[in-house]
Amino acid sequence: MFHLRSALGSVAVAAAVVFSISVTPLGVTTGVSAAPFTTPVARTFTGDYSSGDFSQWPSVQTKDYNGSGADYVPSYSASIVPDGTYGRAARFEVRSGDVPSFGDGERSEVAAGNETGGFEGQTRWYQFSTKFDPGFPQNHADLGWGLTNQWHQDVGVGSPPVAWSVGQRNGYWSLIVQKQSVPGAYLETLTLFEIPLDVGRWHDVKMQINWSASDTAGWIKLWLNGVPQMFTNGADTYFVRTLIPGTSTVYYKEGYYRQPMQPTGVVFHTGFRCATDEAAL
């Protein structure tokens, strides 16, 4: 389910406590010294298609298939293709009528698990690259909604709280947040950032997201092609709820998912990684 309303707009530090006892001529003294350490950084998921197939991804969803990435047989809907920049990329094609048996829009996507999301108060880092085929529809906003990358809530009701959209403005790729009071109860859709589709060229994205159902505790930072970006509110950090109240976490999906329409659209993805720290990307 996808819904749009028009609008723009740890490291956990522990302490290893060491008790010391020293004997002096005047008696015995005790002291406590803290030796701090930080939780090791970790890559939580890699979905860069370096395996040459879809086996890194737990799920593939196309008009004819809904199952494990390891068992998926490539078709026009989703396939691995050579790429001059990254070696390999996934090609996702959606044609008119490409609605899976479970319904709910035309799609060709892969999905990971909640290791690609975060629970309340957790911060995660993301890296991925997305490219639009030269024939990708430039009037997508007139035709209807469409998503290429999304962090979907862990329930089946409502739309993803954080996503990259091609349906906000014709010819543009937009980072959006769909604010909901509970899953499916929509408050507003915010456009945090937008950039021309620039078909035929890779968009290299890095994001840092603090996951929270609070508008004051949740936040997002964005780098595009290695450059820190400013959001539509003029800041480099956008404070907004990144989880939907009543849900626990999210999971990541990429590909192409859209409202039924006539034109064929092709989107390429590669390089997805998720980590607890930037150094682990």
VENCORVEN-V598410 format. One record per residue. RES is the residue in one small letter. SS is DSSP state (~ for helix, > for strand, _ for the rest). OMEGA is omega in radians with two decimals (none if undefined). D_FIRST is the distance of its C-alpha to the first C-alpha in Angstrom with 2 decimals. Layout:
RES/SS/OMEGA/D_FIRST
RES/SS/OMEGA/D_FIRST
This chain:
m/_/3.11/0.00
f/_/-3.08/3.78
h/_/3.08/6.81
l/_/2.89/10.40
r/_/-3.02/13.72
s/_/3.06/16.70
a/_/2.99/18.95
l/_/2.97/20.99
g/_/none/22.05
s/_/-3.11/32.44
v/_/-3.11/34.05
a/_/3.12/35.75
v/>/3.13/39.43
a/>/3.12/41.67
a/>/3.02/45.43
a/>/-3.02/47.82
v/>/-3.11/50.66
v/>/3.09/54.13
f/>/3.11/57.11
s/>/3.12/60.45
i/>/3.11/63.93
s/>/-3.14/66.93
v/>/3.12/70.52
t/>/3.12/72.91
p/_/-3.11/76.50
l/_/3.12/75.42
g/>/-3.08/73.04
v/>/3.06/69.50
t/>/3.10/66.46
t/>/3.10/62.79
g/>/3.11/59.84
v/>/3.08/56.09
s/>/-3.10/54.54
a/>/3.07/50.80
a/>/-3.03/49.64
p/>/3.00/46.04
f/>/-3.12/43.56
t/>/3.10/39.91
t/_/-3.14/37.19
p/_/3.09/37.13
v/_/-3.06/34.31
a/_/2.91/32.05
r/>/-3.10/29.66
t/>/3.13/26.78
f/>/3.02/25.09
t/>/3.10/26.10
g/>/-3.02/23.99
d/_/3.09/26.30
y/_/3.12/26.88
s/_/3.09/30.58
s/_/-3.12/30.83
g/_/3.12/30.45
d/_/-3.09/27.57
f/_/-3.03/24.18
s/_/3.09/25.88
q/_/-3.02/25.07
w/_/3.13/21.37
p/_/-3.02/20.43
s/>/2.95/17.64
v/>/3.13/17.15
q/>/3.05/14.33
t/_/-3.12/15.41
k/_/-3.07/15.79
d/_/-3.01/18.77
y/_/3.04/18.29
n/>/-3.06/16.33
g/>/-3.06/18.90
s/_/3.06/21.31
g/~/-3.14/22.08
a/~/-3.10/25.74
d/~/-3.07/25.66
y/_/3.05/23.70
v/_/-3.05/25.98
p/_/3.06/25.33
s/>/3.13/24.52
y/_/-3.09/23.82
s/_/-3.13/20.11
a/>/-3.12/21.05
s/>/3.07/24.63
i/>/-3.10/26.96
v/>/3.06/29.28
p/>/3.13/32.31
d/>/-3.09/32.10
g/_/-3.12/35.19
t/_/-3.00/33.99
y/_/3.12/32.26
g/>/3.10/33.61
r/>/3.06/30.37
a/>/3.04/26.82
a/>/3.12/23.75
r/>/-3.14/22.98
f/>/-3.14/19.51
e/>/3.07/19.60
v/>/3.09/17.05
r/_/3.10/18.70
s/_/3.13/17.87
g/_/-3.11/16.55
d/_/3.13/15.41
v/>/3.11/12.58
p/_/-3.11/13.00
s/_/3.12/14.26
f/_/3.02/11.23
g/_/3.01/9.42
d/_/3.02/5.95
g/_/3.07/7.75
e/>/-3.06/11.07
r/>/2.87/11.70
s/>/-2.99/14.60
e/>/2.88/14.18
v/>/-3.14/16.11
a/>/3.05/15.23
a/_/3.13/17.78
g/_/-3.06/18.26
n/~/2.98/18.74
e/~/3.08/22.00
t/~/3.10/20.11
g/_/3.10/19.00
g/_/3.05/21.20
f/_/-3.10/21.93
e/_/3.09/23.14
g/_/3.14/25.95
q/_/3.09/25.72
t/>/3.13/26.08
r/>/3.08/24.94
w/>/-3.12/25.85
y/>/3.07/23.88
q/>/3.09/25.23
f/>/3.10/23.84
s/>/-3.11/24.63
t/>/3.14/22.55
k/>/3.12/24.12
f/>/3.09/23.19
d/_/3.13/25.16
p/_/-3.14/27.71
g/_/-3.11/26.09
f/_/-3.08/22.64
p/_/-3.13/21.78
q/_/-3.13/23.19
n/_/-3.00/21.74
h/~/-3.12/18.04
a/~/3.09/17.44
d/~/-3.08/19.13
l/~/-3.13/17.09
g/_/-3.09/13.56
w/_/3.08/11.14
g/>/-3.13/11.39
l/>/3.07/11.45
t/>/3.13/14.37
n/>/-3.12/14.50
q/>/2.97/12.26
w/>/-2.99/13.06
h/>/3.12/10.22
q/>/-3.05/11.15
d/_/3.00/12.91
v/_/-3.04/10.97
g/_/-3.08/7.96
v/_/3.06/7.00
g/_/-3.11/5.88
s/_/-3.11/5.65
p/_/-3.12/8.60
p/_/3.14/11.86
v/>/-3.09/13.77
a/>/2.94/13.12
w/>/-2.96/15.23
s/>/2.99/14.17
v/_/-3.06/16.05
g/_/-3.12/14.73
q/_/-3.07/16.64
r/_/-3.11/20.12
n/_/3.07/21.67
g/_/-3.08/23.26
y/>/3.05/21.92
w/>/-2.94/19.87
s/>/2.98/18.60
l/>/-3.05/17.95
i/>/2.97/15.62
v/>/3.11/14.93
q/>/-3.08/12.30
k/>/3.12/14.46
q/>/3.11/13.33
s/>/2.94/16.10
v/>/-3.12/14.19
p/_/3.11/10.60
g/_/3.09/8.77
a/>/-2.93/12.23
y/>/3.07/12.29
l/>/3.09/15.75
e/>/3.02/15.73
t/>/-3.12/14.66
l/>/2.97/17.69
t/>/-3.10/18.93
l/>/-3.04/21.16
f/>/3.07/22.60
e/>/-3.12/22.67
i/>/3.09/24.84
p/>/3.14/25.65
l/_/3.12/24.02
d/_/-3.02/27.60
v/_/3.12/26.86
g/_/3.14/28.89
r/_/3.12/29.31
w/>/2.92/27.79
h/>/3.14/26.13
d/>/-2.98/27.21
v/>/2.94/25.13
k/>/-3.11/26.11
m/>/2.96/24.36
q/>/-3.07/25.45
i/>/2.94/22.96
n/>/-3.03/24.04
w/_/3.14/21.26
s/_/3.05/21.48
a/_/-3.14/19.79
s/_/3.11/22.73
d/_/3.13/23.03
t/_/-3.13/26.57
a/_/3.10/26.21
g/_/3.10/23.15
w/>/-3.12/23.99
i/>/2.94/23.47
k/>/-3.01/26.20
l/>/2.97/25.94
w/>/3.10/28.39
l/>/-3.10/28.16
n/_/3.09/30.72
g/_/-3.06/32.65
v/>/3.07/32.93
p/>/-3.06/31.67
q/_/3.01/29.50
m/_/-3.13/29.57
f/_/-3.11/26.47
t/_/3.09/26.11
n/_/3.10/27.81
g/_/-3.11/30.83
a/_/3.08/30.58
d/_/3.04/30.13
t/_/-3.13/28.12
y/>/3.11/25.14
f/>/-3.09/24.97
v/_/3.07/21.58
r/_/3.13/19.38
t/_/2.98/17.66
l/_/3.07/16.31
i/_/3.07/14.54
p/_/-3.10/17.26
g/_/3.05/17.07
t/_/-3.09/15.74
s/_/-3.06/18.27
t/_/3.12/17.23
v/>/3.00/14.81
y/>/-2.99/14.98
y/>/3.04/15.19
k/>/3.01/13.70
e/>/-3.08/15.29
g/>/3.10/15.61
y/>/-3.08/13.86
y/>/-2.98/10.27
r/>/2.97/10.06
q/_/3.11/9.88
p/_/-3.13/12.54
m/_/-3.04/15.94
q/_/-3.01/19.49
p/_/2.98/20.71
t/_/3.10/20.64
g/>/3.13/19.59
v/>/3.12/20.99
v/>/3.11/20.32
f/>/3.08/22.57
h/>/2.99/22.13
t/>/2.94/24.81
g/>/-3.08/26.35
f/>/3.07/23.56
r/>/3.08/25.22
c/>/-3.09/24.54
a/>/3.09/27.50
t/_/-3.10/28.88
d/_/-3.11/31.21
e/~/-3.09/31.64
a/~/-3.10/34.67
a/~/3.13/32.72
l/_/none/30.35
